[in-house]
Amino acid sequence: MTGDEPHVDEPSAAPQRSRRQVLKVAGVSALGAGFAFAAGMPLLRMLTAETTPRVPPPAAGSMRIDHVTVIDPRDGSRREDTSILVRDGRITAVGPQAASATGTGVRVIDGAGRYAVPGYNNMHTHALQAADPTLMMITMLAEGVTGMRQMAGTARMLADRAEQRLPLGTFTPRLLAMPGEILTPFSAASVDDVRRAIDDQYEAGADFVKMVLTSPEVFFAAVEHAHRRGLRIVGHLPEGVSPSDAAAAGYDGIEHLGASRGMWIEISSRRDDLRARDDTSLPFPAWVGGLPFVEDAMTARTATTLINPAAFNSPAVAALLTDAVDSFDEARAHSVAATFARHGTWHTPTLVRLRTQYLMDDPAYRDDAWLGRMDAGSRDEYADVLATFAALPAATRDGYRRVYAMAKRFTGILHEEGVPMMAATDGQGKVPGQSLQQEFRELGAAGIAPLDILRMATSAPASFLGRPATMGVISPGADADLLLLGSDPTTDVANLGSVTAVVRGGQHLAVEELHARIEQVVSSGSAQGAERPVAAPSVYDCC
């Protein structure tokens, strides 16, 4: 087993004019009134009808890493001046037994007093949908990401994974889990539709089900049926489904703080009034979603809009959103968070995705390294959307800043109430500012301690996936996915970024080597990315 094979564990009511306007410019991205990030789905025609080549698993030899301080994220304990022995991609010993291991083929690495932690896991990414997966994935690896949860898939992708045809290897994070096709009005217009879709995904080998937009009736039927098939179901909160009701029904995980107005309405002192004003109907009748041409028509309209749906919100939607956060009720927020904790509802906040949406005009993004790595067409599209955002009324942009401030505050409340959370970024490389290291900084600004942030990227994902013995820990039997850090990650969130080396599947990669490879990929245009054509993004291409 290579570790990259399938593993199954797992304002007044919005006027009709406004809804048509949103539909015209953003299709079903109206679902989030700025929180809908569409669902990460160019339908991955990058995996074309042609047979893609097999990608052999990376060869892993033996190595011994000496003189490191091993940190256990689960309890914060540490073992100083310790050795770690790795054989065939697995950790086989930690401590004196490891230090005594010698022999032909054992590479000895002097840890020089650095800190060894499990590799980070990005638990919401769309890296495999990037026009250039090579660049995005090696960049993730260089910042310490050794594992990723891909948040959109197809039956073809699942088959390619089973046959080791996905572009995964030494210089990519390990693929931890992947769903089938995301549940939307195009695939789940009715209860019968959604049950069939989940059955199909189960048969195709999906690790979990991803939900974005449906009617409440279909949503609750999907939760029930996914569990009947032994699958977890995670995703957005469709408008019309309250967060508390979703948790009580057993919804396993909420992404992007719900990706809808519903979360903010739920924790508002004006909840009932705002609910009465909100239009929670689908942006088109359910039967329309079943027509064969509709998804392609939406795709053609929304490729640019979805870079930042908030830039295209109607004034009514923007006002409703800001009214909700401006009437924040802390007691309600704690109560809702306690409900999530009681039901074990996981959260993956992806604060960096929210930040790039609501603070898009932050000057810091002009100097973001990723902006220079985007292709010219993507940069031009991003610049166009940025200009649209910058042209919004000052009051709207100020309101959006308050929305993001509330996102951080509520994330802190979730943590205080003991809600299980994981670190992640979202996106497929079309927007700067969405790195996991930036996510760590935002989580720190939300009031979460460095050790707890480390857990969100290591032992928490291991718990969520049901793999506590093989990931998220440095101990015998675990996957040899770990990091060497130059500074203590438990004392300062910035130290989580002091990565000096990455061990991925038993392969030791100095961070300088990884950055050199990144520059080679950028300068070459990445032959691999060029060979894997991608269709235009669908209406669900980022979350």
N, C-alpha and C positions, 0 to 999 in steps of 0.2 A: 504494500500500500504506500503510495507516494505522499499522501496528505492532500493531493489535489483531486482525488476521486470524489464521487458523490458521497455525502454523509447525511443521512436523514435522522435527525433527533427532533430529534427536535419536535339711516334717516328715515322716515315713514316707510311703510313697506316698500321695498325697492320697486320703483315703477317699471311697468313692462318695457318702456322705452330704454331704461338703463340696462335691463337684462339683454335686450336685443343688441344694444351697443357693445356690451361686453362680449357677447357671442360673436359679433362681427369681427372684433379685433383680437379676441383671444380664445375663441371656441370654448371648450369646456374648462379652460383655465379659470372661468368664472367661479368655479367651485370654491376657490380659496379667497376670493376678494383680496388678493395680494398674498395669501398664504398658500395658494395652490401652485405648486411647482411642477405641474403636469407630472407624469409618472415615470419618466425614465424609459422611454420606449421608442426608439427609431425602428422598432420591430426587428432590429438587428439583422437587417439584410446584409450587413457586413459578413454574415455567414451565408454565403450565396448557395445556389443550387450545386455549385461545383464542390467536389470533395476537398475539404481543407486538409492540409498535411498533419500527420500525427506529430505531436511535440513530446519527445521522450522526457521522462522525469530527469531532473538534474542528478548527476552522480555525486554521491556524498562519501567522503572518506572519513578519517578519524582525526580528531584534534583534541588538545588539552589546553584549556585557558587557565593560566595561573594568576595568583595574586589579585583577585577581584573581591569586592564586597557584594555578595549576592543578596538582593532584596526580595522578600516575599510580599507581593502586593496584598495578599489576603489579610495579613495582620501587621504588616509594617516591620516585621522582624528582619534581622540582617545577620549574615555570616561573613566575618571579615577575613581577609587574606585566604581566600578559598579557591579551590581548583574545580573546574567543570570538565568532565570527560564526555566527548561526543563521538558516537560511532554510527555510521549509516543513517544519518539524519535524525538520530534520537539521542537524548541525554541519557547516559548510562550510569554516571556517578557524579556526586557533588560532595566535596570534602576530601578528607585524607585518602580515601580509596582512589579518588580521581587523581590526586597528586602523585600517587605511586605508579600510575599507569605509564608504561613506556613501550617501546617496540617499533619495529619497522612500520613506516607509514603513519605514525602518530605525529602530527604537526603540533609543535608547542608554541603557544602564543603567550607573551608576557602581558598580562592585564594591567600591570603597572599601577595598581591601586585604584583602578576605575570601578565603576558601579555596574553590576550586571543585573538587568531586569528582563522579564519576558518581552518579546516583541509586541509592539502596539497593533491593535486591530481596528481598522476603519469599518464600522458596522453599518454604514449606509453610503455606498458609492455606486457610480455608474461607469466605472473605469472601462469595462468591456464594451461600452457603447461609444467610447471616444473615437473620433476619426483617426486618432493615432494612439492606440492603447499602449504601445511601447513607451512613449514619452511619459504618459500619465502614470503608468505603473512603476517605472523606474524612479520617477520623482517621488512617488509615495514611499517606495522602499528606502530612498535616501533620507527621508525624515523619520524613519523608524517603523514604518508600517510593514509588518511581515504577514498580516492576514487581512482579508477583506470579505465583507458580505455584499455581493452583487445584488442590486435591488430591482433588476428587471431581467427577464429571460424569455425564451421561446422554447418550444419543443425541440427545435433544431439545436439551439444552444445546449440544452440538457443532453441531447444525444452526443453532441461533440464533446461535452465534458466527459461523458462515460467512456468515450473512445480516445480520450486524451488528445483532442484536436483543438482545444482552446489555446490561445497564445500565453501559456503560463510556463514559468521556469525559474531558473536561478535569480534572474533579475526582475522578478515580479513578486508581489505578495502572494501568499497562499490563498486560493479560493476556498472560503469557509462554507458558504451556503449561497443558494440561488433559487429564485422562484421560477414559475412559468410565466405565462403572459399575465400582465397586470389586469385586475378586474376593473372594468370601466363600463359605461353604457354600450360600448361596442362589443364587449364580450359577455356582459352580464346584465342584460336589459330586464330580465325577469328572474323569479325564483328558480324556475326550471333551468334557465340559461346558466345561472351561477352554479347550480349543482353539477350540471354537465361539465362546465369549465373546470371546476375543482376536481372532478373525477378524472378528466383528461390530464390535468397537471399531476395528479397523484400517479397515474399510470406512466407518465413521462419521466418520473423521478424527481419532481420538484421537492426541495427541502422545506418550503413554506409557501404560503399564499400571500400575495401583495394586493391590498385594496386601495383604491383611490376614490372613485366617484360612483355612487349608486343611490337608489332610493333607500330610505330606512328599512323597508320591508326586505329588500334584497340584501342589504347589509347584514341584518340579523340572521337571515337564512344562510348567508355565506359563513358567518362565524360558526353557526351550529354545524354546518356540513363539513367545513374544514376540520373541525374537531372530530367529527364522526370518522373521517378518513385518517385521523392521527396526525394531521398537519397543523402547525401554528398558523395564525393569520395576523398580519400586521399591516400598517400603512397609515393613511390619512383618516381623518374623521369627516365623513361626508356631511355637508350642511343638512341640518334636520336631525342628526344623531347627536344627542348630548354626550359629553365625555363620561359622565357618571353612568349613564345607561350602557354605553359601550363597555366600560370596565365591568359592570355587573354581568353583562352577557358573556364575558370571558375573552374579549378582544385582547390578544396577547401583547401587542406592542403598538405604540403611537409614535409616529415619525413627525419631526418638525413642529412639535407642540400641537399637533393636530392638523396643521396645514389648512386651517379654516377659521372663520370668524367665531365658530361655536365655542372654542375654548375661552376666548376673551369675553364673550357674552355670558358664559357660565359663571365666571368669577367677577362679574360686575354687580354693583349695588342696584343697578337698573335692569337686571336680567330679564324680568318679565316684559318690560317696555321694549327693550331691544329685540327680544324674540318676536314681539308683535310686528316690529318694523322690518325684520329680516325676511327676505324672500329665499326660502330654502328649496324651491323647486329646481329640478334639473334644467340646464340651459336649453334643452330641447326635449320633446316627448320621447319616452323610452323606446318606442317603436322605431323612431328615426335612427337611433344608434345601430339598429340591426341592418340597415340598408348598406349594401356593399360599397357604395361610393363615398359614404359620409366621412369615414376616417381619413381617406386620402384628401378629400376637400378641406377638412379641418387642418390637415398637415400642411397643405400649401399655404394656408393663411397665417399660420402661427409660428413658423420657424424662428422668426426674430422676436416676436412678442414674448415668447416664453423665456427669453434671457432674463427678463424681470417683469412678471405680470403686474407688479405694483405700479409700474410706470404707466400702465394702461387702464387702471381701475377707473370706473366712473366716479364722479364727485360723490354720488350717493353712497357707493360702497366704501370709499375712502372715509367719508364722514361717519358712517356706522362703525367702522373699525376703530377710529380714533375716539369716538364717543364711548366705546366699550372700554378701552384701556384707561381713558380719563376718569371713569367711574369705578375703578378697581376697588374691590372689597377684599381686604386681606383675610378676614375670617373665612369668607367663601373660598378663597384660594387655598387656604390650609385645609379646609374641609374636602375640597375636590382632590387635593393631593393625597390626603389620608385615604380617600376612597381608592385611588390608584394603588397605594401601598397595600391596602387590605386585600385587594383582588390580585395583587402581583402583576399589575399592568406595567410592562416595561416602557421606558421612554428613551428615544434617541433624539435629543433636541436639535442637533445640527445648527448651532447658533451661527456659525459662519455663513450658512446659506441664508438665514434670516437677515444677518448683517449686510451681506452684499445686496440684498433686495431692498431693505429699508434705509440703508445708509450708502446707497450706490454712489453718491457724489462725494464721498469721503476722499480727500486728497491723497490719503495713504495708498489707495488703489492705483494711482497713477505710477507709483514706483514699485508695484508688486512685481516680483520676478516672473511670475507666470504670464503676465501681460505680454512680455517680450518673447515668450515661447509659443504663444498662440499663432496660428497661421494668419496671413493677411486678411483673408475673408472674414474669419471670426473676429479679428480686431475691429474691422470696419463695422460689422453688425453690432458689436458691443458698443462702439462709439456712437452709433445711431440711437441705440436704446438709452445710453447715458444722456445724450442730448435731449431725448424725450423726457426723461426723468428730471433733468435740470430745469426744463421748461414748466414743470408743474408749479402751481401756486405755492408761494412760500409757506402758507398755512398748512398745505397738504404735506409738504416735505417735513415741516416741523412736527406735524402729527405722526408721521412715519418714524421720526426719531424717538418719539415717546413709545411707539409700538415696540421698537427694538429694546428700549430700556426696560419695558415691561417683560419682554421675553427673557431677558437676563434675570430680572427679579423673580419671575415665576419659576425659572429653572432652579434658582437657589432655594425656593420654597419646596419644590419637589424633592430636592436633596435633603432638606431639613426634615421632611416627613418620612424619609426612608424609602422613597420610590426607587426601584431599581433602574439604573440608567447606564447607557453606553455612549462612547464617544464616536463621532462620525462627522462627515463633511457634506455629502451629497454631490451632485454635479458630475459632469463628464468633460470638464476642462474648458468650458466656453466662457467662464467668468473668473477673474482673478480673485485672490483673497480666500480661497476655499481649501486651505491646507489643514491637516490635523494639528500641526503645531499652533496655528492660529486658533483652532478650536480649543486647544488647551488653555490659551491665554484668555479667551472669552469665558470659559468655564471658571477660571480663576477670578475673573472680574465679577462673576455671578456669586462669588463667596464660597466656592468649593475649594477645599484644601488640596495641596499637591498630591498627597497620598491617595486621596479619594479620586482625583482625576486619573492617576495612574491605574487605579482599579477599574475605572470606567473603560480603559483601553486594553485591559489585560484579563484580570480574573473575572470581571463581570461578563464580558463576552463568552468566556469559557463556561460560566454558569448558565448563561442563556442558551448556549448550544448543547449543554449537557456533556461537556468535555473537560471537566475540571482536572482530570489526571493527565491530559495530553496537551493542554494549552493554558496560557495565563500563569504559568509557574515554571520555575527552574528546579526540576527534581527528576530523579531517575524515571524513565519511561515517557517523559514529555517530549514533544516535538522540539527539535533543536532550532527554534526560532527565538532569538534573544538579541539584546542590544548591550553594547558597552557604552556607558555614559561617562563624561568627564567630570560631572558634578552630581551631588546628592539630589535625586529627584524628589525626595520627600520634604525638602526644606524650601524650595522655590519652584514655582511652576515653570520658570524659564529654564531650569535645569533639565526638564523633560526633553528639551531640544538640544542638549549637549551630546548628541550622538557622535561617537568616534568610529564605531564599527557596527555592522549589522551581520548577524549570523542567521542565514535563511536556509532552512532545510539542511543544516550542517555545513554550509558553505560560509567561510569567513570573508566578508567584504568590507574593506576599509571605506570610510565615507568619502575619502578623496577619490578613490576609484569609481565610486558611484557617481559623484559629481562630474568626473571626467567623461564617463559614459553618457551622462545627460547632455553634455555639450556636444558630444559626437552625434547623438541622435538629432539634436536641434540643427546642427550644421548640415547633416546629411538629408534632412527631411524625413528620416525614418523609412527605410525601404519596407519594413514590415507593415507600417501603417498604410503606405501607398498601395501595398498589395491586397489590402483587405477593404474593398470599397464599401462605403456606407451610404445608404439611401438618405434622402432629406429627413430631418427629424420629424417624428410624428407629433401629434398634439400632446403626447405624454413623453417628453424627452429629457426630464431632469430629476424626478424625485421618486 
